[in-house]
Amino acid sequence: MRKKDYGLRVNKLFHIKTFGCQMNEHDSLKISALIKPLGFEETADPLQADLVLFNTCTVRQKAHDKAFSEIGKVIAAEGKRPLIGVCGCMAQEEGVKLLHRFPEINLVFGPDQIYKLPELLEIVEKEKRPAIATELINSAEDYHFLDTLEATRLNGPTAYVTIMKGCNSHCSYCIVPKVRGTEVCRPARDIIRETEFLVEKGCKEVTLLGQTVNSYCNDGVSFAELIALISKNTGVARIRFTSPHPKDVKDDLIEEYGQNPKLCPHIHMPLQSGSDAVLKRMRRAYNTTTYSAKIEKLRAARPDIAISTDMIVGFPGESDAEFQQSLDFIKGIGLDAMYAFKYSPRPDTEAFGMADDVAREKKEERLQRLLDLQNNLSKSKNETRIGLVEEVLVEGADKKKRGRFCGRSSHNRIVNFAGQEGLIGAIVKVKITKAYSNSLEGELWKN
Ligand code: SF4
């Protein structure tokens, strides 16, 4: 059996594999920034690395299992074994059980313990034993938002800015409150300072991050006021946010959509089900009437607003009639885009105690029917953009086709077009010529 190697080489290499949501992506940036000063360089190849970190997700069983198999691959790989660290939501949920399952693991730490990484690496190196830290921090005084500005290096013209952590809601199917703790909101001045720092580095668009980002409140500053402050006090061109909870879409935020040109005309409004009975069992704290009323108000305040959503099919007890209500609601409300998932029972959630009685085939059939419906709706919505000129923030070049670029319109639609070098990071005008379910095609527009 290969011996555990705690010795760390100078100019060490690290590899980080990220699963899950934007919060995890941003945490991985912070983790990278924390260990680089320790003499680590990043490598894309886990087999070259001295340290391999898995930043995991546990929102669905699939993500959980995927991380297990990837950890297993690194352990089974030929050659010198790297140090192995597991962090993120699955690490928070599993904790010390991970070390029992994989004795080869050296580090386990939760999302609230990222700041401890240098200290944990030292324990591994000096005391030649695994290090673990999974305490949840639920007070603003003690929480480390790690806004070490070096952490927020730019990957192009867009960047995430974390404004809060945790969630105080208790949706019956969701494990997030258990693994991310209760809400802690970051001071507005720190968020503004970080945004201005990013703008100085060339950032055009920031996405404000939080589990229920629009429940933000700090020192009396509400979410809508925070957006107004960022708009007024920084040179950022575009502001987006994810992920909001429909119950916290209040009139002040809707007004902000009506009066703030920097706030992009797009909102993600996770509905989850179009059946009030299912929404009640999910403990979503709204029903289809209150949800529709907010959509109506948003469309009145910003008529061109694009709205996307999340849906879950096959929630315990979801009858054919309840699923039909979801189809009818989605057809009636006409949203622009959707992410849909099959219900996945999560331990330590209220729904885990409910019978997962919708057969897998039935879940798959419902998922396909819902996605087919939305794909048609999205295509019709996108077709209304043909002939219009969109403002597109160019995010990258098409790797396969030279001279092809892609970016996002202010409505969060992906736009592909032909152009010349040097466009990345610019906001350009593109006249739309073609529309698909998930993207638009266009040509550069010079008026
Ligand atoms: S709002 Fe609900 S679904 Fe979203 S993170 Fe909180 S508990 Fe989970």
Boltz pocket constraint, residues with backbone or C-beta under 6 A from the ligand:
constraints:
  - pocket:
      binder: B
      contacts: [[A, 167], [A, 168], [A, 169], [A, 170], [A, 171], [A, 174], [A, 175], [A, 176], [A, 177], [A, 211], [A, 212], [A, 245]]
      max_distance: 6.0
